[in-house]
């Protein structure tokens, strides 16, 4: 394929890594040393946050800056496709303001909870910003937070909106509790022809229902100290909290350690799998490393070059046009989180696990797998 420069790299990925589930406005996971929650609903109802997440989302300047930093970190880690949940206005503003961007799937969140959008709210927002979503590198859909935080009407209205957008729909499913039967009864009858990406799928496999599955090993390990026992039914990986754990490209060494017998399966899901989840092209999405594949998979080197749709967005390990390195972006992210704490928090910085802690927790959690029933 045509490329803007004639260059050589020892290791090349095409496409780059894909991160199919991100909350770009999350700056506090409520993590507590040694604590393990049983499921996502227990975590949501009992976590102790140091930052008011609703106020962070409501600050359009802050929430858009967080989304912009998540895009830069993704690119510097070799992640060329990301799927954002959260606030549509903030994520769109980040896309428009950013010097460079990965391919972007925007899945604004609907949720039956104060401070979150309903499908009606979202429809009005999309109408207001419709001229800004006509971008060949962007795809728009909807993210339903969860079954417990959605009425039947909200589910049906979200599916209808997704059909009108001709985009994908995402939803947290089976994150510590089995929800396959409930999903089949409440949502599936209305979703014929809709591309559905289930996120987490810890306790159920949904591939027999035609759903894709984005697994988030880092947050599953940190929150529940459990991982799926195998990748059967998993089609891609998400980071969940890019500001706290990094993106898929940076998490690959840990994921490989957890699922080492299936190296080819891990790499396929971490690259092509995410593009297939959302029906996105990967033409011209390339990541080049000045080092061996072994060094890449051990996390010893970062990408030297990243291109999206044939346009170079990272050169010599820096964001093109800005000169930002990975270290710069991580530092700015921590400063932005500190600002969020000062403005909307209790003065205490939330826990940001170290890379070593993330790797160790993922590996330890893989020794306590959740085994799904085998098909007859």
N, C-alpha and C positions, 0 to 999 in steps of 0.2 A: 504494500500500500504506500502511497505518497507520504513523505514525512518532511517537515521543514528543515531538518539538519541531517548531515551525514555524520553518524556517531557510532560508538561501540560501547557496549556494556557486557560484563561477564555473565550476568544473570538478568533475564528479562521475563516479566509476567505480562501476558496480554489475554484477557483484560487485567486490570489491577484488582485489588481487593474490593469487596462490596460489603457494606455495613447496612443491614436491612432493618435495623431498629435503633433509633436514637431519640433521646429526650434532650434536646439541646439547651433547654432552660433549667434542667435539674443541676443544682449546685450542692445539694445536701441529700444524701441517701438515708440519713438517720442511722448510720452504721454504729454499732456498739461492739467493742472488743469482746470476742468470745460468744456473742449472742447469735442464735440461729432461730429464725421464725419458721413456723410450720407451712405457711402459705402466704400469698400476696395480700389477701384480705386481712390476715392478722397483722402483717407488716404495716399496711395502710392505716389500720385503726389503733396501733399501739406504738408506732415509731415516735421518737422525740426529735423534732427538727430544730435546728438553731436558726433557720432562715424561713421567713414566711414565703412559701413558694407562690402563692396567689399574687402577692405584691410584686414578686420578681417578674412573673408573667405580665402583670399589668403595666410594668415600666417598659414601654416600647423600645426606648433607647438601650436599656440594659439587656433586655431579652434578645434584641436583634444583634447586639454585640456578642452575646454568648453564642448565638447561632453562627455568626461570622467566624469566631474563633474555632468552633467545632469543625467548620469546613476547612479551615487552614490546617488544623491538626490532622484531619483525615488525609488531606493531600500529602502532607509531609511524611505520613506513615504508609503511603502507597495505596490509600483507599480512594478509588476513583468513582464510586457510586455510594451515596448515602440516602437513607430514608429518614426524614425528620417528622416527628410528631410535635404536638404542642400548639403554639399560637401562630396562625397563618400569617397575620400581618407582620409579625416580628421576623419570621423565617423568610418571607418574601423581601422584606427590607434588607435583610442580610445578603440575600442573593443579588439584589440590585446594587448594593454598596460594595460588595467584595471585589477585590482586584481580580481574583480568579476563583473558580468554583468547580467542585466535582459535579458529575451528573446528580440530579437532585430529584427525589420523590418526596413531595409534600403531602403529608397525611395529617391535616389538622385534627385535633382531638375533640370528640364530643363525649360528654359525660354528665350524668345526672348528679351534679354536685355544684354547690355555689362557687361561682368564679370560672366555670367552664362553659363552653358553647353548647348549644343544642343544634340539631340539623337545620332548624329555621334560621338561627343566628348565622350559621356557617354559610348557608345559601346566600344571605344578604352580603356577607363579607366577600364571597367569591364574585358576586355580581359587581361589587365595588372595585375589585382588583382584576377583573377579567382581562384587561388589556396587558397585564403584567405576567400572565401565566402562559402566554403563547410563546413558548420557548422550546426549541427542539431538544434541549438538554434537561428539560424539567417535565415531570409528570405529576398530575394532581389527583388525589383521591381523598379518602376519609379514614380516620382512625377512631374506632369505637373503643373506649377505654377497657371495658370488661362487661361481662354479662350481669354481674351483681350491681353495677352502677349504670345500667341501661334498662329503661322500660321496654316493653314489646314495641310500642310506638316509635321510640327512639331508634331501635334496631331496624325496623322496617323503613323508617324515613331515611336513615343513613344509607341503607342499601339502595333505595330509590335514587338518592342524590348521587351515589357512586355510579349507578347506571347512566344517569344523565351526563356525568363527567367522562364516562367511558374510561374510568380509571380503576385502580385497585382499592380494596378496603382491607384494613388491618385491624386486629383485635388481640388483646391479651387473652390467652386461653390456657386452662389447665396448669396454672402456676402454683402447684402444691395441692390442688384439689382436682378431681376428675370432673370435667364439664362437657364431655363429648355428647352425652345424651341430651343435656339441656340445650346445647348449641344446635343439635340436629332438630330439635322440636321447635325452638324459638326463631332461629335465623335461617337455617338451610332451605326451608321451603320457599323463601322469598328471594334466594340468591342465585338462581339459575343463570349461568352465563357471566357471573361476576368473578373476577380474580380475587381470591381471598388469601391473605397471608396471616396465619395464626402465629402469635409470638409466645415463645417459651415452650409450650407443649411438653411440659415435664411429666405429666401423668397420663397423657393420651397421645395416640398417633392419629392424625387426621388425614393422611394421604388417601385412605380408602374413600373419603368424602370429597376428594378433589382439591383439598386445601394444600397450600404450601406451608412450610414451617420454618420460622426464624428462631434459632436457638441462641440464647444469651448466656454462655457459660460463666462469664466473669461475675455478673450480678447474681446468677443462680447460686454460685459457690459462696459469694460473700454474704448473701441473705439467708440461704437455707442450708448451706453446707452439703448440698446434694447436686448431682448432675444426672442426666440421662445415662443409662448404661450403654447405649449404642446410638449411632447416628441414623438408624433406620427411621425413615419418615422425615428427617431433618433435611431441608433443602438449602439453607443458608445460615449465616451467623450475624448476630447483631451485638453491638457493644452495650446498648441500653443507656449508659451514662458516660458519654465520651469525655466529659470534663473530669470525671473521677477515676476512670479506668483506662482511657484511651479508646482507640477505634480498632476495628477488626484487624487492620494491617499490623498494628502494634501488639495485638493479643495472640497472633498466630503461634508464636513459640509455646505459649502456655496451652493453647487448644490442642496442639500436636502432642504435647506430653500427656494430655488426658486421653487422647484417642490415637495413640501412636501406631497401633497395628493398621490403621486405615489412613495412611498419609495421603494417598491419592484422593480419597473421599473427602478428607478435610480440605485440601487445596481446591478441589472442584467446587465444593460448597462455599468456600471463602472467596471465590472469584466469580466464575460463571454462574453459580447458583443464585446469587443475589440478582443478577441481571435477568435471569429467567423468572425469578419470583415476580418481578415488576414489569416484565415485557419490555426491557430497555435494550437499546443497541449498545454494543461495546466497541464499535469501530473507532479506531484511533485512541483507545484507552490503554496506555502502555506505562509500565513502571520498570525503570532500569536501575541496576545496582552495580557498583564497582566492587564486586566481591562474589564469592561462591554461593551456590544455593544453600549449602550447609550453613554458611554464616548468616544468610537471610533467615533461615528457619530456626536458628538459635538466638535470633534477635541481636546479633553482634553488629550489624550494619543497618543504616537507614537508606532509603532510596536516594540516588543521585539525581535522577530525572523522572518526572511524572508528566504524562500528557493526557489530556482529556479531549476526545474528538479530534485528535491530531494537533491540538494546540499545547505547547509546552507551558505547564503551570508551575512546575518545580524544576529548578536548574541548579546543579551543584549543591543540592540540599537546602535551597532557599526558595521562598515563594517569589515567583517572578513579579517584578514591579514594586515589591515591598522589601525584599532582602531579609525577610523573617526566617529564622531557623526554627527547628523543632523546640529547642531550648527557649527561644524567645516567646513562642506561642504558649508553651506551658507556663512560663513566668507571667505573661500577660493574663492568662486564664486565672491563675492563683490571685493576682491583683484584682481581677474583676470579681471573683468570688468574695474577696475581702471587702470590696466596695458593697456588694450585696448584703454582707453581714452587717456592715456599718449602717446601711440605710434601712434594712428590713429584717435585721436579726437581733439576737440577744447578746451580741458581742463575742460569741465563741465561734471560732472557725470549725466548720464540719470536718469530719475525718476524711482525708483523701488517702486511700491505701497506697503504699509504695508498690512499685513494679514487683519487687521480691515477694511481698505479701500476696499480691494477686496471683502470681504464678504458684506459690506454695498452696494457697487456698484452693485453686482450681485442681491441682494435682491431688491434694488430700481429699477433696470432694469426689473425685473420680473413683476413689476407693470405697465410696459409700453410694453406689449407683442406684437409681430408680429403674427397676426392670419392668418394662411393659409386657403385658400378656403376649405370647406368641400366637401368630395366626394359625388357625386349625389347618 
